[in-house]
């Protein structure tokens, strides 16, 4: 996804979207390491959401406090897609704290 060719990047994203659950730990590590490319960070968080892995709960919880609306969106979406009691609790807490509406 880091290639300068947009089609190659898009193809890589599409592949990972279909197989995100198999790469969730690597996606989480890449998200944590990436600080410069906003678009890539959004893509990575979207892919982490697609994985629907409970191991991503902390990533989503941390991004609920982000000043970046796009990252907050994918954090909320990721927690919704987890469909767990813990995810719902985190969303409820974020609403109570005014981080999300």
N, CA, C and O atoms as a DFTB+ gen file, in Angstrom:
404 C
 N C O
     1  1       0.819      -1.200       0.000
     2  2       0.000       0.000       0.000
     3  2       0.857       1.255       0.000
     4  3       0.338       2.353      -0.202
     5  1       2.135       1.118       0.219
     6  2       3.032       2.271       0.252
     7  2       3.603       2.626      -1.122
     8  3       4.396       3.561      -1.234
     9  1       3.219       1.904      -2.150
    10  2       3.752       2.149      -3.491
    11  2       3.239       3.474      -4.038
    12  3       2.146       3.923      -3.693
    13  1       4.045       4.090      -4.895
    14  2       3.642       5.369      -5.485
    15  2       2.599       5.188      -6.583
    16  3       1.911       6.142      -6.946
    17  1       2.477       3.990      -7.108
    18  2       1.467       3.697      -8.125
    19  2       0.113       3.514      -7.430
    20  3      -0.063       2.563      -6.668
    21  1      -0.842       4.409      -7.685
    22  2      -2.137       4.336      -6.995
    23  2      -2.860       3.001      -7.205
    24  3      -3.520       2.502      -6.293
    25  1      -2.739       2.428      -8.393
    26  2      -3.431       1.157      -8.649
    27  2      -2.839       0.025      -7.819
    28  3      -3.572      -0.824      -7.312
    29  1      -1.532       0.010      -7.682
    30  2      -0.878      -1.008      -6.862
    31  2      -1.310      -0.850      -5.402
    32  3      -1.587      -1.836      -4.719
    33  1      -1.364       0.381      -4.938
    34  2      -1.804       0.639      -3.558
    35  2      -3.240       0.189      -3.345
    36  3      -3.559      -0.444      -2.339
    37  1      -4.099       0.517      -4.293
    38  2      -5.512       0.138      -4.200
    39  2      -5.679      -1.381      -4.234
    40  3      -6.479      -1.939      -3.484
    41  1      -4.928      -2.040      -5.099
    42  2      -4.991      -3.503      -5.183
    43  2      -4.539      -4.140      -3.872
    44  3      -5.145      -5.107      -3.412
    45  1      -3.483      -3.606      -3.270
    46  2      -2.995      -4.130      -1.995
    47  2      -4.049      -3.945      -0.904
    48  3      -4.286      -4.844      -0.097
    49  1      -4.674      -2.775      -0.891
    50  2      -5.733      -2.508       0.083
    51  2      -6.878      -3.497      -0.092
    52  3      -7.366      -4.066       0.885
    53  1      -7.308      -3.702      -1.336
    54  2      -8.411      -4.625      -1.598
    55  2      -8.069      -6.048      -1.155
    56  3      -8.909      -6.742      -0.582
    57  1      -6.847      -6.477      -1.418
    58  2      -6.417      -7.802      -0.978
    59  2      -6.481      -7.904       0.544
    60  3      -7.020      -8.863       1.094
    61  1      -5.925      -6.905       1.205
    62  2      -5.892      -6.943       2.670
    63  2      -7.286      -6.847       3.280
    64  3      -7.543      -7.420       4.339
    65  1      -8.180      -6.130       2.622
    66  2      -9.546      -6.036       3.146
    67  2     -10.182      -7.425       3.198
    68  3     -10.910      -7.749       4.137
    69  1      -9.905      -8.230       2.196
    70  2     -10.455      -9.589       2.147
    71  2      -9.778     -10.534       3.140
    72  3     -10.360     -11.552       3.517
    73  1      -8.566     -10.212       3.564
    74  2      -7.787     -11.111       4.414
    75  2      -7.307     -10.425       5.698
    76  3      -6.334     -10.867       6.309
    77  1      -7.977      -9.365       6.102
    78  2      -7.521      -8.568       7.241
    79  2      -7.405      -9.389       8.519
    80  3      -6.512      -9.153       9.332
    81  1      -8.296     -10.344       8.697
    82  2      -8.251     -11.143       9.925
    83  2      -6.963     -11.950      10.040
    84  3      -6.505     -12.233      11.147
    85  1      -6.380     -12.320       8.912
    86  2      -5.130     -13.094       8.929
    87  2      -3.913     -12.222       9.202
    88  3      -2.851     -12.735       9.554
    89  1      -4.056     -10.904       9.043
    90  2      -2.925      -9.982       9.180
    91  2      -3.136      -8.942      10.273
    92  3      -2.424      -7.939      10.311
    93  1      -4.095      -9.163      11.156
    94  2      -4.480      -8.114      12.101
    95  2      -3.315      -7.646      12.970
    96  3      -3.184      -6.444      13.201
    97  1      -2.486      -8.527      13.449
    98  2      -1.372      -8.095      14.308
    99  2      -0.387      -7.235      13.521
   100  3       0.122      -6.243      14.042
   101  1      -0.116      -7.608      12.277
   102  2       0.776      -6.815      11.430
   103  2       0.161      -5.453      11.116
   104  3       0.862      -4.442      11.090
   105  1      -1.141      -5.430      10.878
   106  2      -1.822      -4.163      10.602
   107  2      -1.778      -3.240      11.819
   108  3      -1.562      -2.036      11.682
   109  1      -1.979      -3.799      12.990
   110  2      -1.905      -3.004      14.223
   111  2      -0.500      -2.436      14.400
   112  3      -0.339      -1.268      14.754
   113  1       0.509      -3.258      14.156
   114  2       1.895      -2.792      14.289
   115  2       2.202      -1.691      13.278
   116  3       2.852      -0.703      13.620
   117  1       1.745      -1.848      12.048
   118  2       1.971      -0.823      11.022
   119  2       1.248       0.477      11.381
   120  3       1.786       1.566      11.182
   121  1       0.037       0.360      11.904
   122  2      -0.711       1.549      12.305
   123  2       0.033       2.297      13.409
   124  3       0.133       3.523      13.378
   125  1       0.549       1.558      14.376
   126  2       1.280       2.175      15.488
   127  2       2.560       2.851      15.007
   128  3       2.962       3.878      15.554
   129  1       3.194       2.290      13.997
   130  2       4.468       2.832      13.507
   131  2       4.295       3.999      12.549
   132  3       5.186       4.842      12.442
   133  1       3.176       4.063      11.856
   134  2       2.970       5.099      10.829
   135  2       2.526       6.403      11.481
   136  3       1.540       6.432      12.218
   137  1       3.251       7.470      11.209
   138  2       2.906       8.775      11.770
   139  2       2.793       9.868      10.705
   140  3       2.222      10.926      10.968
   141  1       3.329       9.623       9.510
   142  2       3.436      10.694       8.517
   143  2       2.339      10.693       7.458
   144  3       1.945      11.759       6.985
   145  1       1.847       9.539       7.081
   146  2       0.908       9.432       5.968
   147  2      -0.513       9.260       6.510
   148  3      -0.908       8.167       6.915
   149  1      -1.268      10.351       6.508
   150  2      -2.621      10.338       7.060
   151  2      -3.517       9.357       6.321
   152  3      -4.258       8.603       6.952
   153  1      -3.463       9.354       5.020
   154  2      -4.302       8.448       4.237
   155  2      -4.009       6.996       4.547
   156  3      -4.924       6.181       4.665
   157  1      -2.738       6.673       4.679
   158  2      -2.349       5.305       5.003
   159  2      -2.825       4.929       6.396
   160  3      -3.275       3.803       6.611
   161  1      -2.734       5.850       7.342
   162  2      -3.223       5.566       8.698
   163  2      -4.727       5.268       8.682
   164  3      -5.190       4.365       9.379
   165  1      -5.477       6.020       7.893
   166  2      -6.917       5.769       7.787
   167  2      -7.180       4.403       7.164
   168  3      -8.026       3.648       7.643
   169  1      -6.458       4.090       6.101
   170  2      -6.611       2.777       5.465
   171  2      -6.298       1.661       6.445
   172  3      -7.033       0.677       6.529
   173  1      -5.206       1.810       7.187
   174  2      -4.815       0.777       8.139
   175  2      -5.883       0.589       9.217
   176  3      -6.207      -0.541       9.583
   177  1      -6.425       1.690       9.720
   178  2      -7.452       1.570      10.752
   179  2      -8.720       0.939      10.178
   180  3      -9.394       0.169      10.862
   181  1      -9.043       1.259       8.942
   182  2     -10.187       0.627       8.282
   183  2      -9.960      -0.887       8.161
   184  3     -10.867      -1.679       8.420
   185  1      -8.761      -1.275       7.770
   186  2      -8.448      -2.701       7.649
   187  2      -8.494      -3.401       9.003
   188  3      -8.959      -4.536       9.104
   189  1      -8.014      -2.728      10.033
   190  2      -8.075      -3.299      11.382
   191  2      -9.536      -3.503      11.786
   192  3      -9.879      -4.509      12.407
   193  1     -10.388      -2.550      11.434
   194  2     -11.819      -2.697      11.713
   195  2     -12.391      -3.903      10.965
   196  3     -13.173      -4.673      11.522
   197  1     -11.998      -4.058       9.708
   198  2     -12.481      -5.184       8.902
   199  2     -12.082      -6.530       9.501
   200  3     -12.776      -7.527       9.298
   201  1     -10.984      -6.568      10.227
   202  2     -10.524      -7.824      10.821
   203  2     -11.451      -8.313      11.928
   204  3     -11.521      -9.510      12.204
   205  1     -12.165      -7.379      12.563
   206  2     -13.105      -7.719      13.633
   207  2     -12.444      -8.542      14.749
   208  3     -13.011      -9.516      15.244
   209  1     -11.251      -8.131      15.122
   210  2     -10.495      -8.861      16.129
   211  2     -10.549      -8.156      17.483
   212  3     -10.303      -6.952      17.559
   213  1     -10.867      -8.884      18.548
   214  2     -10.848      -8.287      19.878
   215  2      -9.480      -7.715      20.256
   216  3      -9.399      -6.852      21.131
   217  1      -8.414      -8.176      19.618
   218  2      -7.083      -7.646      19.938
   219  2      -6.930      -6.187      19.494
   220  3      -5.966      -5.524      19.877
   221  1      -7.862      -5.691      18.701
   222  2      -7.809      -4.309      18.234
   223  2      -8.548      -3.341      19.159
   224  3      -8.538      -2.131      18.928
   225  1      -9.174      -3.858      20.182
   226  2      -9.976      -3.015      21.078
   227  2      -9.194      -1.812      21.584
   228  3      -9.702      -0.691      21.565
   229  1      -7.973      -2.030      22.031
   230  2      -7.171      -0.930      22.591
   231  2      -6.861       0.131      21.529
   232  3      -6.884       1.326      21.821
   233  1      -6.577      -0.300      20.314
   234  2      -6.305       0.636      19.218
   235  2      -7.520       1.523      18.999
   236  3      -7.393       2.745      18.915
   237  1      -8.684       0.921      18.908
   238  2      -9.907       1.694      18.694
   239  2     -10.177       2.626      19.862
   240  3     -10.520       3.791      19.660
   241  1     -10.028       2.129      21.073
   242  2     -10.272       2.959      22.262
   243  2      -9.357       4.185      22.253
   244  3      -9.801       5.298      22.534
   245  1      -8.077       3.974      21.930
   246  2      -7.125       5.088      21.900
   247  2      -7.491       6.123      20.845
   248  3      -7.333       7.323      21.071
   249  1      -7.975       5.671      19.702
   250  2      -8.284       6.597      18.609
   251  2      -9.594       7.348      18.805
   252  3      -9.857       8.318      18.094
   253  1     -10.412       6.923      19.746
   254  2     -11.641       7.662      20.039
   255  2     -11.336       9.062      20.554
   256  3     -12.161       9.966      20.424
   257  1     -10.161       9.244      21.134
   258  2      -9.757      10.540      21.662
   259  2      -8.996      11.385      20.632
   260  3      -8.595      12.512      20.925
   261  1      -8.802      10.848      19.449
   262  2      -8.039      11.548      18.415
   263  2      -8.742      12.838      18.002
   264  3      -9.971      12.919      17.987
   265  1      -7.945      13.829      17.673
   266  2      -8.479      15.074      17.133
   267  2      -8.865      14.901      15.671
   268  3      -9.552      15.748      15.100
   269  1      -8.427      13.809      15.070
   270  2      -8.667      13.523      13.659
   271  2     -10.021      12.825      13.493
   272  3     -10.213      11.700      13.955
   273  1     -10.946      13.507      12.832
   274  2     -12.301      12.983      12.671
   275  2     -12.333      11.665      11.895
   276  3     -13.141      10.788      12.199
   277  1     -11.465      11.522      10.902
   278  2     -11.426      10.286      10.112
   279  2     -11.007       9.096      10.964
   280  3     -11.590       8.017      10.860
   281  1     -10.008       9.290      11.797
   282  2      -9.557       8.208      12.669
   283  2     -10.611       7.874      13.719
   284  3     -10.823       6.706      14.046
   285  1     -11.269       8.906      14.247
   286  2     -12.358       8.654      15.201
   287  2     -13.472       7.852      14.541
   288  3     -14.024       6.933      15.144
   289  1     -13.803       8.210      13.281
   290  2     -14.852       7.488      12.555
   291  2     -14.528       5.999      12.483
   292  3     -15.375       5.160      12.790
   293  1     -13.281       5.666      12.069
   294  2     -12.914       4.257      11.923
   295  2     -12.774       3.565      13.277
   296  3     -12.962       2.352      13.373
   297  1     -12.454       4.307      14.302
   298  2     -12.411       3.717      15.642
   299  2     -13.824       3.326      16.085
   300  3     -14.034       2.230      16.605
   301  1     -14.776       4.213      15.881
   302  2     -16.169       3.913      16.221
   303  2     -16.661       2.739      15.392
   304  3     -17.268       1.805      15.918
   305  1     -16.397       2.792      14.099
   306  2     -16.833       1.709      13.205
   307  2     -16.200       0.380      13.620
   308  3     -16.865      -0.656      13.616
   309  1     -14.930       0.414      13.973
   310  2     -14.258      -0.797      14.406
   311  2     -14.875      -1.387      15.661
   312  3     -15.051      -2.601      15.760
   313  1     -15.204      -0.532      16.619
   314  2     -15.840      -1.003      17.853
   315  2     -17.227      -1.563      17.561
   316  3     -17.627      -2.570      18.146
   317  1     -17.956      -0.919      16.663
   318  2     -19.269      -1.440      16.282
   319  2     -19.133      -2.799      15.606
   320  3     -19.923      -3.706      15.868
   321  1     -18.145      -2.941      14.747
   322  2     -17.954      -4.189      14.016
   323  2     -17.487      -5.326      14.927
   324  3     -17.722      -6.496      14.627
   325  1     -16.827      -4.985      16.036
   326  2     -16.444      -6.023      16.991
   327  2     -17.677      -6.717      17.556
   328  3     -17.683      -7.928      17.781
   329  1     -18.726      -5.916      17.780
   330  2     -19.988      -6.449      18.278
   331  2     -19.786      -7.260      19.564
   332  3     -20.248      -8.394      19.693
   333  1     -19.069      -6.626      20.516
   334  2     -18.834      -7.268      21.811
   335  2     -19.337      -6.352      22.921
   336  3     -19.525      -5.152      22.720
   337  1     -19.547      -6.933      24.077
   338  2     -19.952      -6.124      25.233
   339  2     -18.888      -5.093      25.583
   340  3     -19.201      -3.946      25.903
   341  1     -17.623      -5.514      25.520
   342  2     -16.532      -4.587      25.846
   343  2     -16.495      -3.432      24.847
   344  3     -16.291      -2.282      25.237
   345  1     -16.689      -3.724      23.581
   346  2     -16.729      -2.665      22.566
   347  2     -17.869      -1.695      22.815
   348  3     -17.697      -0.482      22.696
   349  1     -19.025      -2.224      23.157
   350  2     -20.178      -1.369      23.468
   351  2     -19.913      -0.518      24.704
   352  3     -20.302       0.649      24.754
   353  1     -19.253      -1.099      25.695
   354  2     -18.923      -0.349      26.915
   355  2     -17.994       0.816      26.588
   356  3     -18.173       1.922      27.097
   357  1     -17.006       0.565      25.740
   358  2     -16.063       1.620      25.344
   359  2     -16.803       2.719      24.589
   360  3     -16.556       3.901      24.828
   361  1     -17.701       2.352      23.690
   362  2     -18.484       3.354      22.963
   363  2     -19.363       4.162      23.912
   364  3     -19.441       5.385      23.790
   365  1     -20.014       3.503      24.843
   366  2     -20.853       4.212      25.825
   367  2     -20.021       5.197      26.641
   368  3     -20.441       6.331      26.874
   369  1     -18.857       4.763      27.066
   370  2     -17.966       5.633      27.838
   371  2     -17.513       6.838      27.007
   372  3     -17.444       7.957      27.514
   373  1     -17.209       6.604      25.743
   374  2     -16.782       7.703      24.868
   375  2     -17.907       8.712      24.669
   376  3     -17.658       9.916      24.609
   377  1     -19.133       8.232      24.568
   378  2     -20.277       9.144      24.441
   379  2     -20.449       9.956      25.723
   380  3     -20.686      11.163      25.671
   381  1     -20.330       9.297      26.860
   382  2     -20.470       9.980      28.144
   383  2     -19.387      11.048      28.327
   384  3     -19.642      12.095      28.922
   385  1     -18.194      10.787      27.822
   386  2     -17.089      11.741      27.934
   387  2     -17.110      12.814      26.846
   388  3     -16.280      13.723      26.849
   389  1     -18.057      12.703      25.920
   390  2     -18.178      13.710      24.869
   391  2     -17.177      13.561      23.730
   392  3     -17.019      14.481      22.928
   393  1     -16.501      12.421      23.647
   394  2     -15.531      12.214      22.565
   395  2     -16.234      11.957      21.245
   396  3     -15.744      12.335      20.181
   397  1     -17.408      11.301      21.328
   398  2     -18.204      11.013      20.131
   399  2     -19.649      11.334      20.452
   400  3     -20.021      11.477      21.616
   401  1     -20.453      11.444      19.422
   402  2     -21.886      11.730      19.666
   403  2     -22.723      10.530      19.338
   404  3     -23.945      10.573      19.477
